[in-house]
Amino acid sequence: MAPYLQLVSGWSPIEVGTISIVTGVPTFALALGIPKLLPKANPRHVIQFGYITMAAALIVMAASVTSDGSNAFAVYLGAFLAGVGAGAVSAHASNVVALALPERDASQSGGIQSTMRNVGQAIGVALLGAILLLGITNSVRTHALHDPSISSQVSSQIATLTIDLGSNEVFEEQIADIPMTDEERSQLVSIEENARYNSVRLAYVAGAAIVLLGLATTPAIKITSSEDRKTKENAK
């Protein structure tokens, strides 16, 4: 989100930084507040709510994307929902893992969770970044090749470019050294704008799908309290 808002929408670093506050406040509040204010809430249901809310946040963020920037209200709404979802998951994620393990192993689960969380974030960023950047580049190349208003000489040179995330002006600078007519230049800018719009939205939707896959793991949460663990241990 941050690179898109700065490079395409023209947001300042301060404006982008406010999103961290909009996301962070509900994350912090729910992570601490749910166990305190709703101690009897079923952890499995809370985590499921968190996953669904985070996926909804990404769909809202996808809807916030416009051809030349973004809708600020939808961006902040999506950021807030992401914070609500992350806070809900954080409220019980560590506990359900610790409760599912023998007491000897539970003390080590926190470090393993942190490590896997970092690995997951790195893989997610790489995957969605690939979807975004490869989507833009391949879409521009394909449309330029099949557009009758663009000559084969221009499309062959476009095929050698790797197009980064940026505004229309940035793309125009990238193709400034390629000899072409004003009509071709205008058409290429329009093609890149549409490719960027579709690829950014696709990346958000892919992110939402990945989050929803987490729901498939929640039926495995059988032990939701220390009483449940004692009952399981006694049964053995």
Number of C-alpha atoms within 10 A of each C-alpha: 12 16 14 18 20 17 16 20 20 17 18 12 12 8 13 16 12 13 18 15 14 19 22 18 15 22 24 17 15 21 22 16 16 19 15 11 10 9 10 11 12 12 25 22 15 19 25 21 18 26 26 18 25 28 26 20 26 25 21 22 27 23 17 19 23 17 17 15 18 21 14 15 11 18 22 20 18 27 26 24 26 28 28 28 28 24 28 31 25 20 24 21 17 15 18 19 16 21 22 20 15 11 11 9 12 15 12 12 17 14 10 11 14 12 12 11 12 12 11 12 12 11 12 15 12 12 14 19 15 13 17 23 20 16 20 25 22 16 19 26 24 14 16 24 19 12 15 10 12 19 15 14 12 19 20 13 13 20 16 10 14 15 22 15 20 19 21 19 10 16 17 15 9 14 18 11 8 12 12 14 12 9 10 19 18 11 16 26 19 15 20 26 21 17 22 31 20 19 21 25 21 18 21 24 21 19 20 21 14 14 19 19 13 13 17 10 11 15 10 10 15 14 21 20 15 14 11 14 18 13 11 12 10 8 7 6
